[in-house]
Amino acid sequence: MRLLPPFIALFACFIPAMACHASEKDELALVMRQLDQVQAGLDRARVVANQNQDARFYFDYQQATRDIATMKRGISTYLEPSRAQPNTGSASVTGQLPDTGAGVAMNGAQTSGWAAGTGGSVTPSQLNILILSALAIVILLFSAWAIVQGYRGWASRSITLRQFNELVIRLVLLYLLTLFFFFN
């Protein structure tokens, strides 16, 4: 009988933990409410985006709304099926996000405007590489000039070896930063 109170205390500790777990249907109902909140936030963002017509990038609000509707329809069908449904997976969320370096792709109107403005001869990624390459060339030319001037100053004893080494370290840091921005 002495062991009974510790077991009762241990059992009393686990009862609230077991009661806290919601059923699957409760969790899915919560997901449905959260999807409603996401849709409301998406609608508010669409209104703000419509007010700001000079934006450079555009979000596909219609596709996001369709994706949310697809998820809600699937959860509703699972929660309240008319009969046992086979798992066909016919409706799917698109998930076809563009894979660009900037993380945002141009829409059709922007792409056609770009092609019309450039004559279709240069893509945005080619222009990006051209600009970054020109920046790298300018930085390399500046670095060569700075090293030559630093060496001349060191040879004529107008700067110390420590100052020349600081110049070289700064140029190396400039190279590393340039490479970081070039590859990101």
C-alpha positions in Angstrom: 0.0 0.0 0.0 2.9 2.3 0.5 3.6 2.3 -3.3 0.1 3.4 -4.2 0.5 7.2 -3.6 3.6 7.5 -5.8 1.8 5.7 -8.7 -1.2 7.9 -8.2 1.0 11.0 -8.3 2.7 9.7 -11.4 -0.6 8.9 -13.0 -1.9 12.4 -12.1 1.0 14.0 -13.8 0.3 12.2 -17.1 -3.5 12.7 -17.3 -3.2 16.4 -18.2 -0.6 15.6 -20.9 -2.9 13.0 -22.5 -5.8 15.4 -22.4 -3.8 18.2 -24.1 -3.4 16.2 -27.4 -6.2 17.3 -29.7 -7.7 14.9 -32.2 -6.7 14.9 -35.8 -10.0 16.5 -36.8 -9.5 19.3 -34.3 -6.0 20.0 -35.7 -7.4 20.0 -39.2 -10.1 22.4 -38.2 -7.4 24.6 -36.8 -5.6 24.5 -40.1 -8.8 25.5 -41.9 -9.1 28.6 -39.7 -5.4 29.4 -40.2 -5.9 29.1 -44.0 -8.8 31.5 -43.7 -6.5 33.9 -41.9 -3.8 33.4 -44.5 -6.4 34.2 -47.2 -7.5 37.4 -45.4 -3.8 38.5 -45.2 -3.3 37.7 -48.8 -6.4 39.8 -49.7 -5.0 42.7 -47.6 -1.6 42.4 -49.4 -3.4 42.4 -52.8 -5.2 45.6 -51.9 -1.9 47.2 -50.9 -0.2 45.9 -54.1 -3.0 47.4 -56.2 -2.4 50.8 -54.7 1.3 50.6 -55.5 1.3 50.2 -59.2 5.0 51.2 -59.8 6.3 48.0 -58.1 9.2 46.2 -59.8 8.1 42.7 -59.0 4.7 41.2 -58.8 3.3 38.3 -56.6 0.9 35.9 -58.2 -2.1 36.4 -55.9 -4.5 34.4 -58.1 -2.3 31.3 -58.0 -1.8 31.6 -54.2 -5.6 31.9 -53.7 -6.2 28.9 -55.9 -3.6 26.9 -53.9 -5.3 27.9 -50.6 -8.7 26.9 -52.0 -7.2 23.5 -53.1 -5.8 22.9 -49.6 -9.1 23.9 -48.0 -11.1 21.7 -50.4 -8.9 18.7 -49.6 -9.2 19.2 -45.9 -13.0 19.7 -46.1 -13.4 16.6 -48.2 -11.4 14.6 -45.6 -13.3 16.0 -42.7 -16.7 15.5 -44.2 -16.6 12.9 -47.0 -19.8 12.1 -48.8 -18.5 8.5 -48.9 -15.1 6.8 -48.7 -12.9 8.5 -51.2 -10.0 6.8 -52.9 -6.6 8.5 -52.6 -6.2 9.9 -56.2 -4.3 13.1 -55.5 -5.9 14.8 -58.5 -5.8 18.3 -57.2 -2.4 19.6 -56.3 -0.8 22.8 -55.2 1.3 24.0 -58.0 4.6 24.7 -56.2 6.2 25.9 -59.4 8.2 28.7 -58.0 10.8 30.3 -60.3 14.4 29.5 -59.5 16.2 32.8 -60.0 19.3 34.2 -58.3 17.3 37.1 -56.9 14.5 34.9 -55.7 11.8 36.9 -57.7 11.0 36.3 -61.3 9.6 38.8 -63.8 6.0 38.3 -64.9 5.0 38.0 -68.5 4.4 41.8 -69.0 7.8 42.6 -67.5 9.6 40.0 -69.6 8.0 41.3 -72.8 8.8 44.9 -71.8 12.4 43.9 -71.2 12.6 42.2 -74.6 11.1 45.3 -76.3 13.4 47.7 -74.5 16.6 45.7 -75.3 15.6 44.5 -78.7 15.5 40.9 -77.3 19.3 40.6 -77.6 20.2 40.7 -73.8 18.5 38.7 -71.0 18.4 40.1 -67.5 20.9 37.5 -66.3 23.3 38.4 -69.1 23.1 42.0 -68.1 23.7 41.1 -64.5 26.9 39.2 -65.4 28.0 42.1 -67.6 27.6 44.6 -64.8 29.3 42.4 -62.2 32.2 41.7 -64.6 32.6 45.4 -65.3 32.7 46.0 -61.5 35.3 43.3 -61.1 37.5 44.8 -63.8 37.3 48.3 -62.2 38.2 46.8 -58.8 41.1 44.9 -60.3 42.4 48.0 -62.1 42.0 50.1 -58.9 43.8 47.4 -56.9 46.7 47.3 -59.4 47.0 51.1 -59.3 46.9 51.1 -55.5 49.6 48.5 -55.2 51.9 50.2 -57.7 51.4 53.5 -55.9 51.9 51.8 -52.5 55.1 50.2 -53.7 56.4 53.5 -55.1 55.7 55.1 -51.7 57.4 52.3 -49.8 60.4 52.4 -52.2 60.8 56.1 -51.7 60.3 55.7 -47.9 57.2 58.0 -47.8 55.1 55.1 -46.3 56.2 52.4 -44.0 56.0 48.7 -44.6 53.2 48.4 -42.1 51.1 51.0 -44.1 51.8 49.1 -47.3 50.7 45.8 -45.7 47.5 47.5 -44.5 46.9 48.6 -48.1 47.3 45.0 -49.3 45.0 43.7 -46.5 42.3 46.2 -47.5 42.6 45.2 -51.1 42.2 41.5 -50.2 39.1 42.3 -48.2 37.8 44.3 -51.1 38.4 41.2 -53.3 36.6 38.9 -50.9 33.6 41.3 -50.6 33.4 41.5 -54.4 33.5 37.7 -54.7 30.8 37.4 -52.1 28.5 39.8 -53.9 29.4 38.3 -57.3 28.3 34.8 -56.3 25.2 35.8 -54.3 
